[in-house]
C-alpha cells in the first residue's frame, strides 16, 4: 500500500516493515521487541546498531496499526491505546512537522477468515483516542484512516493478507487522505 502510494505521489519512501510486529504485542508472544523497539534500528536484527533518527525528515508518517496486536487472544484495548499514544508522542517529538496517519488496516474485522476475530472496532476506537490525545497536547496533524476490510471479490493474498487489488484500493485511499491533509494544512497556514 505505502509503496504504491509513494509511487503515485512521486515521493521518496522509507519503510519499516517486519512481519508479526505490533505496537504493544507481537503475533508471536515469544518475540519481545515490538515495532516501537525496532523502528529505530537500521538493521533490526542487530540491536546494537543505531542511527540518528532526527536526521530523517518526513512529510508523512503512516503506521498500519492493530493487526498483530489483536492476532491472538487477550487483546487489551486500553493498554493498546496507551502504547499507541506513547509511540505517536515519540514520533511527533522526532518529526514535529510530519503528518502522522494511523491506518486501521483491512485484516481487522470482527470476524476474520477461519473464524479468527480481529476486534476492528476496538482498534479503531483506540487509534482515534490516541490521535485525539496527541492533538490535545498541542497543534499537530495526527489522523486516523480506516481502510475497509478486504473483500472476497478482491481476493486474498497469502494467509489472508491483502491482495494486489486490495493494495491498489488502499493506496488510492491513502493518497486521497494525504492530499486532503496537505490541502487542509495549506489552508490553515494561510489564515
N, C-alpha and C positions, 0 to 999 in steps of 0.2 A: 504494500500500500504506500508506504512513505517513499520508497524509491520511485514508484510511478508518479507520485505527486511531485517529487523534486524534479523529475524529468519534465513534467507538464509545466512547471513554473520556471524551468531553466535555472534551478537553484543547485548549489553545492549541497552535498548530503554527508553528514557524519552520523552513522547509525551504530547503536549499541544494541545488539540482539543476542541473547543467549537463551536457548531453549530451556523452558522449565523454571525460569527465574520470576519471582513475584516481588511485590513491593514489601509485603510483610512476611510471606512464607512461600516456599517453592513447591513445585509439583512433587519433587522427591524430598520427603522430610529429612532424609539423611544429609542433604546438601544444606549447609548453614548460610552461606553468603547469598543475600538477596540482591536484587537489581541495584538498590542504593549502595550496597557494598562494592559491587564490581564495576559500576559505571565509570568510576574514576581511574580504572586500571587500563593502560594502553594495551596490555596483553592480559586478559582476565585470568589466564591460567598461571600467571606469575604475580602473586600478591605483593612481592617486594618491589615491583616496577610501579612507578608513579609518574604522573605528568602534571604540568601546571594547568589546572582546569580553567583558571582565569585567562589564559592565553587564547582560549577559544572564544569566538564571537558568533552568536547565533541571533537570527531574526525570530526564529520559532523553535520551540522545543515541544515535541509531541511524544506523549507517553501512552502506550496502549496498556490499560490497567485492568486488573481483576481476574483474568482468566486463570493464571497459575495459582493465585491466592485462593481461589474458590474450587480448585480442581479436586479436592478431597474433603472428606467430612470434617466438621469442626470450624468452618469459617466464622469468624467473629467480625461483624461489620464495623463495630465501634473501634476495635483495635486496628483494623484495616484503614479506616478513615484517619485515625491519628497518625499512622505510619505514612500514609499518602500525603497528609498535610505537612508532615515534617520533611518529606522528600521535596515537595513543592517549595517550601521555605528555603531549603538548601539550594535548589536550582535557581530560585529568584535571587538569592544572595550572590550567587556566582554570575548570573546573567540577568541583571535587573532590567535591561531594555528588551529582553526577549518576550515574545508572546508564548505562553505555556498553554498547551492543549492537552487535556486529559481525555483520551479516546476510550470509550467503552466499546469494546470490540464485538465482532459478530459471533464469536464462540460462546458468548454469555447469553444464556436464555434460561427460562425457568425449567425447561425440560430438554436436556441435551440429548444428542444421539446415544443410543444404547441405554436409555433411561437414566443417564447421569444428569444431575441437577447443577446448574451454574446460576446462582442467585443474581441474575441481571439487575433486578430492581434494587437490591441492596447495594450492589456495586455502583449503580448509577446515583443512588442517594448519597453514598459515601463520597463519591467523586465531586458531586455538586456541593456538598457540605465543605469539603476540603478547599474547593475553589472559592467558595464564599468566605471561608475563614481567612484565606490569604488576601482577598480583596478588602476585608475589614481591617487588615493590618496596614493598609495604605494603598495608594493608587497603583494598579498593576493590571495587566491583561492576562488573566487566567480564566480559561473557559473549558466547558465540557462539550465534547462531540459524541453523541450517541450514534454509533454505527449499527444499523439494523442487523438482526441475526441473518446468518446465511440461510438461503432457501434451497429447496430441492431442485428447483428449476435452474439455479446457478450451478448446481453440483457441489461436491465437496472435494477437498484435497485429501492428502494422507492424514489418517487419524482425525477426520472431521475438521481439519484446518480449512481455511478459506480457499476456494478455487480461484483460478485465473479470473473468471468473470466477477467473483466477489471482490477480489483485489482491485480490479478496474473500477467497480462501483465505489468502493471505499476511497480510492484515490481521488475520484471526481468529487466525492463529498468533502474530503479533506481540503482539496484545492479551493472549493467554494467557501468552506469555513474560514480558511486562512485569508482569502481575498476579502471576505466580509469583515474580518477582524482588522485587517490592514486599512480598509476604507474607513471603518469607524475610528481608528486611531488617527487617521489623517484629518477627518472632520473635527475631532476633539482638539487636535493641535492647532487648528485654525481659529478656534474660539478663545 
